Amino acid sequence: MPIKINNFLGRLGWNARKYLPNLASDAYLKLQFLTRSKAQREYCDYFLNAKETPKPNVVNIETINRCNSTCAFCTANIYAEKRPFMEMTDELYHSIIDQLADWNYRGHITLYGNNEPWLDKKIVERHKYAREKLPECYIFMSTNGLLLNLDKVKEIQPYIDQLIINNYCMDMKLHKNIQRIYQYVTMHPEEFEDVDILIQMRYLKEVLTNRAGSAPNKKETEKVIKETCLLPFTDMWIMPNGHMGLCCCDNFEVTNYADLNTVPLKEAWVAPALMEARRKIAEGRQNYGFCKHCDFIDAGMRMQIVKNILAGNEEAANRQGGHERGIGK
């Protein structure tokens, strides 16, 4: 079936996120840190001790730094956004994709960051270019679906492996446009055999993580987080101005380890400042100021990628599908 709906823990989970938001968030994060910390540490050690620095597992390219939703947990929502408007130039975008192709990159790529990709009027054209240059990459799109319709799904599907639609709402119901898409795809599965469409039912005012202190509805606390974090080791985080930041939790775009307008992408990935940050974070977030109080943890796609790599199955890692719950997204 090319389309499915995911609602984490069903109505029970929904009601917990709605009526006991902080308790639900804390319980989920405690469980993830408890069950995932060993694999995270193992991958950090693997990365830092490899003879040749491993390539990123996920390349995130934010082509425009704006969103059109009101998600309470995100600094990019229309009420909380503070970043100066920026849209990536065609020249920079093509350079990044071309360099990934020259690098023989075969992992995951998404033209998405803390934004809504469909606000970029060139988003289909950009995906087409990425698919032509990176035919073996797993390309996925994550969208809030507010601008989505069936024509857009059909337009983008030749260039992506997975379409993740986050149906943010208050009533645990599909938006009408998403419902129409779901009904059509369900009735015409043969038209969508080459794309995996995942609709995630998301509570609009959910409390997730504090995103290194940037989440509007969960501010940074004084609690020091001593766990490590996968993101600096798995993800290449590229902002519209070409700066390479630490991770998706940098909603305010304050970290910058290289400028891809002038620094080659491969060099940026192993920039001395970024490698030093990784070494500190590997020993615990308390060792790096930006991460010291951040409680983010990805327990979905990246964890599965990491487990496959540690098991020696890199091919499976490259084909791993997207978010299970979308924690922090």
N, C-alpha and C positions, 0 to 999 in steps of 0.2 A: 504494500500500500504506500503510495508516494506522499501521503499526508496523514498526520496524526496530531492529536491534541494532548498536551501534557499539563497536568495540574498537580503540582508536588503535594503528595499525601492527600489528594482529593479535597472534599469539603472540610474534613477535619483540619488539614493543613491550612486551608484558606481561612477558616474561622480563627485559628491560632494566630495567623499573620495579621488578621483584621482586628481582633479583640484583645490579643495579648502580644502586641508587636515586639516589644523589647524582650520579653521572655522567650518568644519563638526564635528571635534572632540569636540571642545568647545561647540557647540550647542547641540550635543548629551549628553554630560556630564551634562550640565546645566539642560536639561530636566529631566535626570535621578535623579539628586540630588533633583530637585524640587518635583518630583512625588514619590520618594522612601524614602525620609528621615524619614517620620513619621513611616513607618513600620520598618525601620532599628532601630530607637530609641526604639520602642516598644519591638522588639526582644531582644535588648541589656538589657533592663530592666527586661524582662522575664528571661533571662539567669542568670543575676547577682542576682536576688531575689528568684530564685527557691530553694526549700528546699534541693534538690539534684542537683548538677551541671548537666545540660543536656549533653547528649552525642554529639559528633560531628555529623553534618549532612552529611559531605563529608570528606572521608579520602583519601588524596592524597599521594601516595607512588611513589616517583621518583626513579626508580630502576637503572637508568643510567643517568648521567648529561651531555648528549651531544645531539645535533640536527644536521640535515643535510640540513637545509634550509637557506635562506638568508633574511628572513623577517626583514624589516627595523626597526620594532618597538621592536624587541626582542634581549636582551643581549645574548641569547643562540644561535644566528645565527652564522654561521661558520666563519664570519669575526670579530665578537665582543666577542666571548666566551673567558673568562679569568679564569674560574674555573679549578682547578686541576682535571684531569680525575678521576672519581669515579664510581664504579659499586657496587651495593648492594650485599652482600654475601647471599648465600642460607640460611645460619643459621639465619641471622638477618631477612630476609624476612619471613621465616617460623615462626619465633618467633612472629613477628608483626601480621601475619594473625591468628595464634593460639590464641594470646591474644585477638584479636577482637572477635573471636568465643567464647572464655570463657566469654567475656563481654556481650555476646548476642547482638552484634552489628547488626543492620538491616537497616542501612542507605545506603548512596551511597559510592562507592569506585572506585577509578581509579588509575591505575599503570602508572601515568603520572604526570609530573610537568612542569618545563621549559625545556622540552626535546622532542625527538621523540622516542616513545616507541618501534618502530620496530628496533631500533638500538640495543636493548637488545635481544640477540639471544635466551634467555630463556623466552621471553615474553609470548608465548603461554603456556608453562609449568607453568609459574607463575600464569597466569589467571586460568588455570585448577585447581591449588591448592586452589586459592581463592574461586572459585565456589564450590568446594567440601566442604570447611570448612565454607563458608558463603552462604548457598543456598538461603537465603531470602534477601540478599543484592542486591541493584541495581548497577550492575557493568557496567561502560561505559569506552570506549576507545576513546581518542581524538588523531588524527594523521594528519600529513600534507599530507599523501597519496603518497609521492614520492617513497616509497619502496613497496607500496601496489599492490597486484594483486588479481585475483579472488580466487586462491588457498589459499592465506593467509586469505581472508575474510571467506572462508568456514572453514578454520582451527580454526579461533578464535571465530566464531559465537556461538558455543555451550556454551561458557563460559561468554558471555556478553549479556547485555540487549540492549545496544545501541552502535553503531559505528558512531563516528562523524569524518567526513573527511573534513578537511579544505583545500580547493582547492585554495592555494595561487597562484596568477597569475597576469599578467599585462594587459590581454586582455579580461577578463570576459568570458573565455572559459575553458571548462573542459580539464584537462590534458588527454592525450590519454588513459593512463591506467585507470583513473577514469571513463572516458567515456565508456570503455569496461565493467567495473564493473556495471555502471548504466544501460547499455543496457541489460546485462545478468540478473540482478536482476529484472528489469522491465518485462522481458519476462518469468522469472521463479519465481514468487512471492511465490509460495508454498514452495520453498526451504528455504525461509528466514522469515517464519511466526513468529519466536520467537525472532527476532532481529530487532530493529529499526535503519535504516541506514539514517543518515542525512548528506548530502553534503552541505557544506557552501562555497559559492563563496566569496573569500576573496582577497582584493587588496594587493599585495605583499609589497607595500611601504606605506600602510595606516598609518596614525598617530592615535594612540589610547590614552593611558594614559601615564603618565611619570613613572609609576611603582616605586614610591618612589625614583625617580631620576636615575633609571637604564636604562630606555628606550633609545636606541641610537639616535632615531630621535625626542625625546621630552624630553629634559633635565628638571630637577627639577627647578622650578622658586622660587622666594622669596614669592610668594603668600601663605599665610597660609590657610589651609583647616580646617574649623571649624565643618564640618559634622562628624558624627561617621562613622564606617565601619563595615560591617557584617563579613568579613573574619575571624578575630580572634575568633569569636563566632560560626561560622558555620563549619570552616575547620580545620582539623588536617593536618599539613603540614610536611611531613617526607622526609628528604633528603637521598641520597644514603649511607652516612656515619652513618645514624641512628640519626642524630640530628633533633630535632623538632623545626622548625622555626616558624615565625609568620604567613607567608602567601606566596602566589605565587609571590608577588612583591619583595620578597627578592631574586632577581636573582643572587646576589653576595654571598649568603649564609652567611650573617653576623649575623643574629639573631640565638640564640640557647638557648632554655629554658629547654632542657633535652636531655640526650643521651640515646636512647633506647637500646643501648648495655648493659647498666647497670641499667637503671631506668624502672620499669614497665610502660606499656603504659597508664594505667588508672591514675597512679600517675603523669605522664608527662602532661596529659591533664589538670590537676588542679595544676600544679607546681606554687608555690607562685609568681615567677617572671612573669609568663604568666597571672595569674589572676590579678596581679597588672597592667600589660599592658592593659588588657581588661577594667579594671575600669577606667583608664585614657582615653582610646580611646572612651569609651561609652559617655564621656562628651565632646568629640571633638578631632579630630586628632592633634590639636594644643598642646595637653597635652602630646604627646608622640613623642619623637624626630624622630624616624624612619618614622613615619607617617605624620609628620607635614606639608609637602608639597606634599604629595601623593594624586593624584586626581582619583585613581582607584575607580570604582564602578561596582558591578556585578548586572545587571538588568535582568538577565535571570533565570537560574535554581534556584539559591539560594534564590532569592526574592520569587519565587513561593513556595519553601519549607517553608520559614519563614511564609508566609501568611497562608499556610495550618496549620502549627503548632499553630499559634496564633488563628486560627479559631477552634482549637481542633481536626483537622483531621490529625493526625500523620501518619496514614496509607497512605493517599494520598501523604503526604510529602515524604515518603520513596520510592514512585514509580514515583516521578517527573522526567521527562526526562531532557536531557542535554541542552547545550547552545542554546540560540536563536540567539545571534549575536556573542558571544565569545569575548566580549569586554575585551581586555587585554590578550587574549590568542592567 
